[in-house]
Amino acid sequence: MPQLIVRGIAAEQMCKISESLVKELAEICECGTDNFVIDCLHVTSVFDGSVVETFPFIEIAWFERGLQTRDRFAKAVADHVKALGIPEVEMAFTTYREDSYYLNGERRFDSAE
């Protein structure tokens, strides 16, 4: 269920890499490609009284899969974004707790209570 929330990179650019990126990420996470969501947000950034270009930033929201998987995931995302000619991208991971994840108002995962 990894969700990539993208700022500062146009949706048209992300479309160019989305298929190969998701395929690689699915291999890294050992899951199907249908588990991934890429949301491209339109953001207006302001600095010092002016509208400025938004710095490329990707937030990855997911269930933790370990440091090695996280490192491989981040590198794959960075490599695909750099292939678009974007020289630098920052990312941060937001980790969901399984006992706090609900589907249609019901806990999705059993928790040890």
C-alpha positions as CSV (number, residue, x, y, z in Angstrom):
1,M,0.0,0.0,0.0
2,P,2.9,2.4,-0.4
3,Q,1.6,5.9,-1.4
4,L,3.9,8.4,-3.0
5,I,2.8,12.0,-2.5
6,V,4.7,14.1,-5.0
7,R,5.3,17.9,-4.9
8,G,7.4,19.9,-7.3
9,I,7.3,17.4,-10.1
10,A,4.6,17.7,-12.7
11,A,2.1,14.8,-13.1
12,E,3.1,14.6,-16.8
13,Q,6.7,14.0,-15.8
14,M,5.7,11.3,-13.2
15,C,3.6,9.6,-15.9
16,K,6.8,9.0,-17.9
17,I,8.4,7.0,-15.1
18,S,5.4,5.6,-13.3
19,E,5.2,2.2,-14.9
20,S,8.9,1.3,-14.6
21,L,9.1,2.9,-11.1
22,V,6.1,1.0,-9.7
23,K,7.4,-2.2,-11.2
24,E,10.8,-1.8,-9.5
25,L,9.2,-0.8,-6.2
26,A,6.9,-3.8,-6.3
27,E,9.9,-6.1,-6.7
28,I,11.7,-4.3,-3.8
29,C,8.6,-4.6,-1.6
30,E,7.7,-8.1,-2.8
31,C,4.1,-7.2,-3.6
32,G,1.9,-6.5,-6.6
33,T,2.0,-3.3,-8.6
34,D,-1.6,-2.7,-7.7
35,N,-0.6,-1.9,-4.2
36,F,1.0,1.5,-5.2
37,V,-0.6,4.9,-5.4
38,I,1.2,8.0,-6.8
39,D,-0.5,11.3,-6.1
40,C,0.9,14.4,-7.7
41,L,-0.1,17.5,-5.8
42,H,-0.3,21.0,-7.3
43,V,1.5,23.2,-4.8
44,T,2.2,26.9,-4.9
45,S,5.3,27.7,-3.0
46,V,6.0,31.2,-1.6
47,F,9.2,32.6,-0.3
48,D,10.2,36.2,0.6
49,G,7.0,37.7,-0.9
50,S,7.2,35.9,-4.2
51,V,5.9,32.7,-5.8
52,V,8.8,30.4,-6.3
53,E,9.4,27.0,-7.9
54,T,8.5,24.1,-5.6
55,F,11.5,21.9,-4.6
56,P,11.0,18.3,-5.6
57,F,9.8,16.4,-2.6
58,I,8.2,13.0,-2.3
59,E,6.6,11.7,0.9
60,I,6.3,7.9,1.1
61,A,3.5,6.7,3.3
62,W,3.7,2.9,4.1
63,F,4.0,0.1,6.6
64,E,7.6,-0.3,7.6
65,R,9.5,-3.0,5.8
66,G,13.0,-2.5,7.3
67,L,16.0,-0.2,6.8
68,Q,17.4,-2.2,3.9
69,T,14.1,-2.2,2.0
70,R,13.6,1.5,2.8
71,D,17.1,2.4,1.5
72,R,16.5,0.4,-1.8
73,F,13.1,2.0,-2.2
74,A,14.5,5.5,-1.8
75,K,17.3,4.9,-4.2
76,A,14.9,3.5,-6.8
77,V,12.7,6.6,-6.5
78,A,15.7,9.0,-6.7
79,D,17.1,7.2,-9.7
80,H,13.8,7.3,-11.6
81,V,13.3,11.0,-10.8
82,K,16.9,11.9,-11.8
83,A,16.3,10.2,-15.1
84,L,13.8,12.9,-15.8
85,G,16.6,15.5,-15.7
86,I,15.7,16.6,-12.2
87,P,19.1,16.9,-10.4
88,E,17.9,16.6,-6.8
89,V,14.9,15.2,-4.9
90,E,14.2,14.9,-1.2
91,M,11.9,12.3,0.3
92,A,10.7,11.3,3.7
93,F,8.9,8.2,4.9
94,T,5.8,8.2,7.0
95,T,5.2,4.9,8.7
96,Y,1.7,3.7,9.4
97,R,1.0,1.5,12.5
98,E,-0.9,-1.6,11.6
99,D,-3.2,-1.3,14.6
100,S,-4.1,2.2,13.5
101,Y,-5.1,1.3,9.9
102,Y,-8.8,1.1,9.1
103,L,-10.8,0.0,6.0
104,N,-14.4,1.1,5.9
105,G,-14.4,1.9,9.6
106,E,-13.0,-1.4,10.7
107,R,-9.5,-2.3,11.8
108,R,-7.7,-3.8,8.8
109,F,-5.1,-5.8,10.8
110,D,-5.5,-7.7,14.1
111,S,-3.5,-6.3,16.9
112,A,-2.3,-7.8,20.1
113,E,-4.5,-6.4,22.8
